[in-house]
Amino acid sequence: MVPIVGRRKRRVIKTVKRTLPKVFGCPRCGTISVKVKMTEGNLATIACGSCGLRSTYDVTSRKETIDIYNIFVDRFMSGKVGV
């Protein structure tokens, strides 16, 4: 009779799938309260819930919310938005 040899349990490694953020930081007031809302008519509205800074962009190609937020921050830093 052969004795049954126990095996060690294998360690399960869980991979964490990272996602893009839904709420961003405001370049004017510094709080994490800027949301990007996409509409069907190729318009993107960006609004800060804290200081009221808002802007609307016409999106011609398929872009993610992070891409539109980066365009918003670039235009704010250059002085074209939020004067």
Backbone as CSV, one residue per row, in Angstrom:
resi,resn,N_x,N_y,N_z,CA_x,CA_y,CA_z,C_x,C_y,C_z
1,MET,0.832,-1.167,0.000,0.000,0.000,0.000,0.886,1.243,0.000
2,VAL,0.568,2.149,-0.893,1.362,3.369,-1.053,0.725,4.485,-0.228
3,PRO,1.517,5.153,0.610,0.941,6.255,1.400,0.613,7.452,0.497
4,ILE,-0.473,8.145,0.830,-0.888,9.336,0.061,-0.066,10.514,0.559
5,VAL,0.596,11.141,-0.374,1.453,12.269,-0.038,0.665,13.550,-0.278
6,GLY,0.636,14.393,0.720,-0.088,15.658,0.586,0.718,16.666,-0.223
7,ARG,0.028,17.453,-0.978,0.683,18.498,-1.765,0.464,19.845,-1.103
8,ARG,1.368,20.726,-1.405,1.206,22.082,-0.909,0.147,22.798,-1.739
9,LYS,-0.571,23.670,-1.087,-1.577,24.449,-1.809,-0.871,25.473,-2.684
10,ARG,-1.381,25.596,-3.865,-0.814,26.611,-4.758,-1.369,27.967,-4.395
11,ARG,-0.527,28.940,-4.489,-0.914,30.300,-4.157,-1.563,30.933,-5.377
12,VAL,-2.764,31.438,-5.210,-3.484,32.077,-6.305,-3.089,33.547,-6.342
13,ILE,-2.548,33.968,-7.458,-2.141,35.356,-7.628,-3.238,36.076,-8.389
14,LYS,-3.857,37.046,-7.733,-4.927,37.808,-8.358,-4.339,39.017,-9.060
15,THR,-4.718,39.206,-10.313,-4.266,40.375,-11.040,-5.321,41.463,-10.905
16,VAL,-4.883,42.647,-10.556,-5.778,43.770,-10.365,-5.863,44.542,-11.678
17,LYS,-7.066,44.643,-12.208,-7.259,45.379,-13.451,-7.505,46.838,-13.115
18,ARG,-6.630,47.695,-13.594,-6.730,49.111,-13.310,-7.681,49.771,-14.293
19,THR,-8.450,50.732,-13.799,-9.388,51.460,-14.646,-9.049,52.943,-14.617
20,LEU,-9.555,53.649,-15.599,-9.346,55.089,-15.659,-10.234,55.780,-14.629
21,PRO,-9.777,56.909,-14.092,-10.592,57.599,-13.091,-11.837,58.239,-13.710
22,LYS,-12.859,58.445,-12.882,-14.101,59.087,-13.320,-14.152,60.549,-12.903
23,VAL,-13.445,60.899,-11.827,-13.435,62.260,-11.297,-11.982,62.732,-11.275
24,PHE,-11.773,63.986,-11.702,-10.417,64.519,-11.856,-10.221,65.740,-10.968
25,GLY,-8.984,66.201,-10.897,-8.643,67.385,-10.115,-8.889,68.660,-10.893
26,CYS,-9.366,69.693,-10.196,-9.650,70.981,-10.829,-8.372,71.806,-10.900
27,PRO,-8.064,72.380,-12.065,-6.850,73.199,-12.157,-6.995,74.563,-11.475
28,ARG,-8.227,75.017,-11.221,-8.428,76.316,-10.587,-8.409,76.207,-9.063
29,CYS,-9.266,75.352,-8.496,-9.393,75.305,-7.031,-8.608,74.169,-6.390
30,GLY,-8.191,73.159,-7.167,-7.361,72.090,-6.638,-8.095,70.912,-6.028
31,THR,-9.418,70.954,-5.977,-10.165,69.844,-5.410,-10.397,68.758,-6.456
32,ILE,-10.680,67.563,-6.001,-10.959,66.442,-6.900,-12.468,66.437,-7.139
33,SER,-12.940,67.283,-8.060,-14.380,67.402,-8.272,-14.743,67.737,-9.716
34,VAL,-13.888,67.418,-10.673,-14.177,67.696,-12.079,-14.676,66.423,-12.745
35,LYS,-15.856,66.519,-13.371,-16.440,65.390,-14.091,-16.537,65.739,-15.567
36,VAL,-16.353,64.733,-16.394,-16.482,64.882,-17.845,-17.721,64.110,-18.266
37,LYS,-18.662,64.805,-18.916,-19.899,64.167,-19.366,-19.929,64.187,-20.893
38,MET,-20.048,62.993,-21.467,-20.106,62.858,-22.925,-21.568,62.765,-23.347
39,THR,-21.933,63.483,-24.422,-23.285,63.399,-24.958,-23.246,62.778,-26.341
40,GLU,-24.414,62.468,-26.874,-24.490,61.787,-28.166,-24.073,62.676,-29.332
41,GLY,-24.276,63.961,-29.220,-23.988,64.867,-30.328,-22.542,65.295,-30.427
42,ASN,-21.604,64.427,-30.047,-20.171,64.704,-30.096,-19.788,65.922,-29.263
43,LEU,-20.468,66.126,-28.149,-20.133,67.203,-27.232,-19.666,66.615,-25.907
44,ALA,-18.680,67.273,-25.326,-18.187,66.890,-24.012,-18.273,68.104,-23.105
45,THR,-18.935,67.953,-21.964,-19.067,69.026,-20.995,-18.218,68.688,-19.787
46,ILE,-17.364,69.633,-19.397,-16.487,69.453,-18.248,-16.915,70.472,-17.203
47,ALA,-17.178,70.022,-15.985,-17.634,70.924,-14.936,-17.013,70.550,-13.603
48,CYS,-16.643,71.591,-12.842,-16.134,71.410,-11.490,-17.303,71.609,-10.528
49,GLY,-17.506,70.671,-9.644,-18.594,70.771,-8.688,-18.302,71.713,-7.543
50,SER,-17.064,72.112,-7.376,-16.684,72.952,-6.254,-16.681,74.439,-6.616
51,CYS,-15.937,74.813,-7.653,-15.801,76.239,-7.988,-16.672,76.668,-9.160
52,GLY,-17.305,75.734,-9.863,-18.216,76.098,-10.949,-17.552,76.303,-12.290
53,LEU,-16.294,75.980,-12.424,-15.606,76.103,-13.709,-16.179,75.078,-14.669
54,ARG,-16.632,75.534,-15.845,-17.179,74.598,-16.822,-16.789,75.014,-18.219
55,SER,-16.770,74.019,-19.093,-16.408,74.237,-20.483,-17.044,73.143,-21.319
56,THR,-17.269,73.435,-22.603,-17.855,72.477,-23.530,-16.942,72.367,-24.735
57,TYR,-16.704,71.136,-25.182,-15.843,70.879,-26.328,-16.570,70.031,-27.347
58,ASP,-16.261,70.270,-28.600,-16.768,69.442,-29.687,-15.732,68.358,-29.948
59,VAL,-16.139,67.119,-29.803,-15.236,65.983,-29.953,-15.511,65.352,-31.308
60,THR,-14.532,65.412,-32.216,-14.733,64.867,-33.554,-14.366,63.393,-33.628
61,SER,-13.315,62.997,-32.969,-12.918,61.590,-33.005,-13.260,60.935,-31.670
62,ARG,-13.160,59.630,-31.608,-13.478,58.884,-30.389,-12.346,59.066,-29.383
63,LYS,-12.637,59.767,-28.301,-11.641,60.004,-27.263,-12.199,59.577,-25.919
64,GLU,-11.310,59.218,-25.041,-11.681,58.856,-23.680,-11.833,60.127,-22.845
65,THR,-12.406,59.978,-21.660,-12.616,61.140,-20.794,-11.292,61.739,-20.327
66,ILE,-10.269,60.924,-20.162,-8.970,61.439,-19.729,-8.338,62.318,-20.807
67,ASP,-8.563,61.991,-22.082,-8.038,62.802,-23.175,-8.704,64.177,-23.197
68,ILE,-10.006,64.213,-22.987,-10.737,65.480,-22.980,-10.341,66.313,-21.766
69,TYR,-10.132,65.663,-20.631,-9.679,66.379,-19.436,-8.307,67.013,-19.668
70,ASN,-7.405,66.300,-20.338,-6.074,66.850,-20.612,-6.155,68.051,-21.549
71,ILE,-7.043,68.007,-22.535,-7.251,69.165,-23.416,-7.771,70.345,-22.608
72,PHE,-8.695,70.077,-21.684,-9.265,71.108,-20.818,-8.185,71.760,-19.957
73,VAL,-7.323,70.962,-19.357,-6.263,71.504,-18.499,-5.262,72.306,-19.325
74,ASP,-4.912,71.840,-20.518,-3.990,72.576,-21.380,-4.552,73.944,-21.760
75,ARG,-5.843,73.974,-22.093,-6.462,75.257,-22.457,-6.614,76.167,-21.248
76,PHE,-6.849,75.600,-20.059,-6.926,76.418,-18.852,-5.575,77.022,-18.526
77,MET,-4.514,76.260,-18.647,-3.174,76.757,-18.321,-2.706,77.818,-19.329
78,SER,-3.191,77.740,-20.564,-2.817,78.741,-21.551,-3.686,79.999,-21.463
79,GLY,-4.738,79.971,-20.637,-5.575,81.151,-20.430,-6.783,81.233,-21.329
80,LYS,-7.117,80.184,-22.031,-8.250,80.212,-22.967,-9.554,79.823,-22.295
81,VAL,-9.495,79.216,-21.110,-10.693,78.774,-20.392,-10.666,79.334,-18.987
82,GLY,-11.824,79.751,-18.484,-11.949,80.147,-17.082,-11.440,81.513,-16.745
83,VAL,-11.512,82.413,-17.655,-11.038,83.776,-17.385,-12.074,84.556,-16.613
